[in-house]
Amino acid sequence: MTELPFRRARAPEAKGQRRAQLLAAASDCLAEAPYAQVTMAAIARRAGVAKGATYRYFPSKEALFLELLLERLADWLAGLTPALAEAPGAGGDPGALAAAIASTLVSKPELIRLLSLLEPSLETSTDPEQIAHFKRRLLSALAPTAAWLEARVPALSAGDGLRFLRRAYALILGLSQLAAPPPAKRQALASDPALAAFELDFQSELQGALAAWLRGWLPGGR
């Protein structure tokens, strides 16, 4: 396929629009195919730019999807803090806080998918400098929510907010994979009612586990 003519974006606003185009195109491509099958050429075609344009903004596919992950994470966190503040007995009710986290996250399936790609794909194929840059930005994104938790949940000490969010990530990673098995496994589980014990609901399992962890920080484990 002949590449489209490329007109370099020079103004900051134009550059921002071009980055947004590429991120939106990457999101569309990921919705239609497994990550391993998404290429920079496909993203460029979807964005309507020359393939070389993608590398002017993102040095690799991994860098592009790390940026997309940070955008989706920021979007979730922006809505999470108000949801936590509005939870019944906010700060003192682990079940209510866990329910707010789980319910807001389940409405962000793309974020869950991107988080599941972080360890096995996005960071594995990225150089150390890019990983360190990403991790610093990730810390900055998580810091306000971690601080909110520490200020509102009396049992959480300094550093516990971030520790809780790291544990939540581990749960999200594991439970999301168990809740969405590959077709062959789904068929096997559906073939025998006794195997229903291996099926799980992502939202309810995540909520229960997060609530248990928060209760573990409370005096007496209440």
N, C-alpha and C positions, 0 to 999 in steps of 0.2 A: 504494500500500500504506500502511495506517495505521501510524504509528510506534508502537513499543512504549513503554509508560510508562517514564519514566526516574527511577530513584531514585539520587540522587547519592551516590557513595562518599565518606565523610568521614574515616574512620580511615585512617592511613597503610597499614595492612595491606590494607584494602579497596581503597584506591587502587592498591596494587601488584597486587592480583588483577585489577582492572579493566584495567590496562595489559597484563598478561599475557594476558588474554582477547582483547584487541584485536590483540596481536601474533600470537597463535595463529590468530586468524581471518584476518589478513592472509596468513599463511603458507599456510593452506588455500586461500584465494582465488587466490594466485599459482600454486599447484600445479595449478589447474584452468583458468586463463586467462592470456593474455599480460598483462604489467604494464599496458599501455595500456588494457586493458579492465576492470581492477580499479578499483572506485570505493569511496569512503568509505562510501557507502550500503550496498554489498554487504558490506563488512567489518563494518559495524554489524549488519546482519541476521545474518551468520554468528556474531557474538559474542552476539547476543540482547539488544542494547541499542538505544536510540534513536540516530538518526544524529548528533544534536547531541552525544552523549556522546563520540564520537571526537575532536571538536575541543577537548574539555576536557582531553585528554591529549596530543594531537598536533595542531599547528597546520595540518598539511597531509598529504596522502598521502605526499609525498616524505619528510617528517620521520618518519612512521611507518615507512616502509621503510628509512630510514637507521638507525633504532633496531633494526629487525629484523636488518639487516646486522651491526651491532656485536655483537648477541647471538650470532649464528651464528659470527662471527669469533672472539669470545672463547671459544666452545665448542671451535672447532678448535684455537686456540692452546693451550688448556689441555691438550689431548691431544698436541700437537705436540712440546713440550719433552721430555716423557718418551720419546717415540718417537725423538727426536734423540739423547737420552742413551743409549738402548739400541742405537743403530745400531752395527754392527761398526766398530771403530776410530773411534768417535765423535770428531769434531774433526779427525781427520787423514785421513779418507777422504771426498773430495768425492762419490764415487758413492753411498756409504752415506747421507750426509746428504741428498742429492738424492732418493734412493729413499724415505726416510722422509717428506720433505715431500710428494712426489707421491702416495704411497700413502695418506697420511692425508687429503689434500685430495680425492682422487677419491671418497672415501666421504661427502663433503659436497656433493652436487649442488646443494642449495638455496643454499649459500654461493657456489658458482661462478656460479650464475645471478644472485644479487644483486650480486656483484662486476661482472658484465658490464653491469649496469644503472647502475652508479655514474656513469660519465662521460657517457653519452648521455642519461640520464633524471633520476636522483636529484639530481645536483648542478646540472644545467642549469636546472632549474625551481625552485631553492631560493634564498632571498635570501642575500646575503653573510654576514650575521651567523650564520645557521644553518649555513652551510658552514664558517665558521671554528670554530664550536662543535663540529661533527662532526669536523673535522680534528684539533682538540686532543684529543678523546676517542680518535680513531684512533691518534694518536701514543702516548698513554698505554697503549693496548692492545698496540701493537707493541713498545714499549720493552723489556719483559722478554725477549722472544724475540731481539730485536736484540742485547741485552746478552749473552745466553747464547751466541750465535754468535761475538761478538767475544771472549768469554772462552775459548771452546773451540777456535776455529779460529785458530791462531797467526798466519796471514797476514792476518787481518782487523784493521784498525786502528779507532780510535774513529770512529764514523760509518759504517763499512762494513757493519755489520749491518743498519741501516735502509736503506742504499743497495741491498743485496742483496735485501731484502724488496720494495722498490719495483720493482726489475727483475723479481722473481718475479711481482708483480701484473701488469706489462705482458705477460709471457709467458702468464699465466693468461687474461688478457683475449683475446689474439689466438688462442691455441691452442684455447681452449674454443669459440670461434666457428667455427674451421676444422674442428674435430672433430665439430661438430653442425650440418651445413649444413641449409638449408631443404629441404622435400620435393622440390621440382623439381630442385634440385642433386643430391640423393641419387639420384634416379631417373636423371639424366644420367650420373653417375659409374658407376652400376651397369649402364648400357647398353653399356659398352665396357670390356673388361678393360684396355686400354691406359691408361685414365683412373684406374686404381687408384693411380697415382703421386700423385694429388691427395688421396687419403684418408690420414688419419693417426689414430693412437691417442693420445689426450690424455695419458694417464699416462706412456707411454714417451717421448713427445716432450718433455714437461715435465721429466721426470727427466733426460734427456740434456742439455737446454739448461741446467738449473740446475747440473748437475755440471760442464759446460764453463765456466760463469761462475766457479764456486768454484775450479776448477783455474787459471783465469786470475789469481787472486789469489795463488796459491802460487809460491814461488821457482822459476823455471825452467818454470813452467806445467805441473808434473807432475800 
